[in-house]
Amino acid sequence: MIRLHHAHQTRSMRSLWMLHELGVEFEVVEHAFGKNLRSEDYLALNPAGRVPALEIDGKVLFETGAITEYLCDLYPRSGLGRAAGHPERADWLVWLHFSETISQHSAALTQQHIALYEDHMRSRIVMKLEAARLGKCYAALEQRLQGRDYILDGGFSAADVSVGQALYMALHFRRADEFPALSEWYGRITQREAFQKSLPTKGAVRLYEKAFYPVPEEA
């Protein structure tokens, strides 16, 4: 039995996309983004009070990088992983976890634009800095994707899933129009059926009510 605890448009979408790519049977427990994740029952699954939590093989995993590596080890025939000794293993690990570099900036912007709901709580300086840092992440990906269809030469992998989901969140705050290789790659991977299945369903409560949140103009 595989059970994923998930909230729409959060990092748990990364694990949901992975499970759809693997084509395994699983169930999803949806959570609202908020205080219910701090209940005693949920904290027993993820002590940080965040999603995801993945119940599998009689154990509970949290942290998306750990979940991704575990699933790739469990299902090696999927081709989504790069096992120890594989010539692409180092690159796979680097880019798999680069998703968190992107996500930390998106998380800061999510806090500024959404969690801090009063204008006086927000910092335009923080918003501007974090959006600029996303731009640097985009530039790193643009360079990596020159002449490549996917992040690794060996083809689509969990690195594309992890970074692709991180970019899905980041694009709510920093557009990528000036990065053609990145934009082409993102368009390619988001056409995949597994990605489409990981999107919020119609009528679902979303973290992001808007498609884009610009840095506010100076007063």
N, C-alpha and C positions, 0 to 999 in steps of 0.2 A: 504494500500500500504506500502510495506517495501522496502527500497532502501539502499543498503550498498555501501559506498564509500571505495574502496579497492585498495591496491597496493600489488603485489605479494611478498611473502616471508617477509612480515612485520607483526606486531601485528594484523593488520586487518584480517589476515588469521584465527585468533582465533574466531572472530565473524562470518566469513564465514563458518567455520567448525560447529559452533553452529547452524546456520540457516539450514545447510544441515542435521544435526542430528534431528532438529525439523521437517523437512519435510514440511515446510511452503512455500508458494509462495513468491518470492522476486526477485528483480533485482539487478544487480551489475553494478556500475559505476567504471571502472578501471582507475587508475591514475598512471602516472609514478612517481617514487620516486625522488622528486626533487622540483624545484622552482614552478611548477604549483600548488603545494599545498599551496602556499603563495598568490594566486590570491584573490582578494576581494570577489569573489563569493564563493570560498571554505572557506575562513576565516569566512564567515558568518555561515558556518556549524560547523567548528571546529576552534576556535580562536587560537589554538596552531599551526595550519598549519600542522597537522599530520593526518594519517589515524589510525583507522576508524572514519567515521561519519555514523550514522545509522538514517535514516529518517523513523519514524514509529509513527502511531497514531497522526499525525499532529505536532509532536515534533521532535527534533534532539537530539540524544544521542552521546556522545563521551566518551572515556575511556573504554577499553575492559572489565574491571571488572564490571563497571556499566551496560554496555550492557548485559553482561552475566546474572547478577542478575535480570535485568528487563525482559529479555526473559524467564528466569526460572519462574518468578512470573506470567508472562503472559500466559505461557503454562505449568501449573503445572502437567498435565497428562503425560508429556514427561518423567518424572522421573529423569530429569537431575539436578533438584534443590533439596534442602533440606530446607523446609519451617521453619519459626520461630516455635520453640517448638519441632521440630524433634530432636531425640537424636543424629543425626549426623550433626546437623546444625553448631556447632562450628568447627568441623573438616573440614566440607565442605568449610566454609568461609576461614579458615586458608590456606588450600591448594589451593583453588581457587586464592587467592591473592599471594601465594608463587610464582606463575608464574611470577609476576613482579620482584621478587628478582632475579630470573634467567635472566629475560629479560634485566634488567639493566646492567648486565655484558656482555650479548650478544651485547647490544647497544654500549657499550664502545669498544668492539672488532670490531664491524661493522665500527665504526668511524675510528679506527686505521688502519684496513686492507683495507677499501673501500673508505670511504669519504675523508680520507687524502691520496691522490693519489701519492704524492711525498715521496720518502723514507726518506728524511731529516725531514719531518713533523712527522714521526711516532716515537713511543717510545717502544723499546723492553721491557723495564721494565714494562710499563703499560700493554702490551700484556701478559707478563708472569704472572703478578699479577691477571689480570682479568680471565685468563684461569685457574689459581689455585683456584680462587673463584668459578668458575663454578664447579670445582671438589668437592668443599665442598657442593655445592647444590646437586650434584649427590649423594654424600654420605648420605645426609639427606633423599633423596628419596629412596635410596637403603634400608635404615633402615625402612622407612615407609612401603615399599612394601614387606618386609619379610612375607611370608605366606599369601599374598594377591594377587588376580588377578587384582584388581583395587585399587585406592587410598583409597576408602571407603569400609568398609565391606559390605555395602548394595548394592554394584555393581557400574557399570559404571555411571559416572555423569559428570556434567560440570567441576568439578575439574580435571578430566582426560583430558578433552578437553583443558582447559587453560594451565595446566602444560605440556601436550603433545605438544602443539604448541610452548611453550617456549623452550622445549627441541629440537624440530625440528630446531629452529634457533641456539641454543647453540651448537648442534653437528657439526656445520660448523667450530667450533673453539676448541672444547674439546671433544675428543672421550670418550666413556663410556664403553669400552671393559671390564674393571675390575669390573664392577658393573652388575652382572648377573641378579639380580631381576629387576633392572631398565631396562636392555636391553630386557628382556622377556616381561615386561609390555609394553614397547614402541613398540616392534614388534607386540604385540597383538592389541593395539589401532590403530596403523597405517594401519592395514589391514581393518579397517572399511570403508565402502563405503563413508561415509560422509567426512572422512579425505582425501581419494583419490580425491574426487571432489573438495577439497579446494586447491589442489596443482596447481602450474602454468600450464596453458595449453601449448600445443606444440607451440613453436615459440614465446611465451610471453616474454616480457622483464622481466628479473629476477634481484633481488637485488644482489644475490650471483651467480657470474659466475662460481665459483669453488665449488666443493663438500666439500672441507676442506681447511682451511687457517691455516697453522702451525705458531707457533712463530718462527720468523727468527733466524737463527744461529748468534752468536756473530761474529762481524767482526774481 
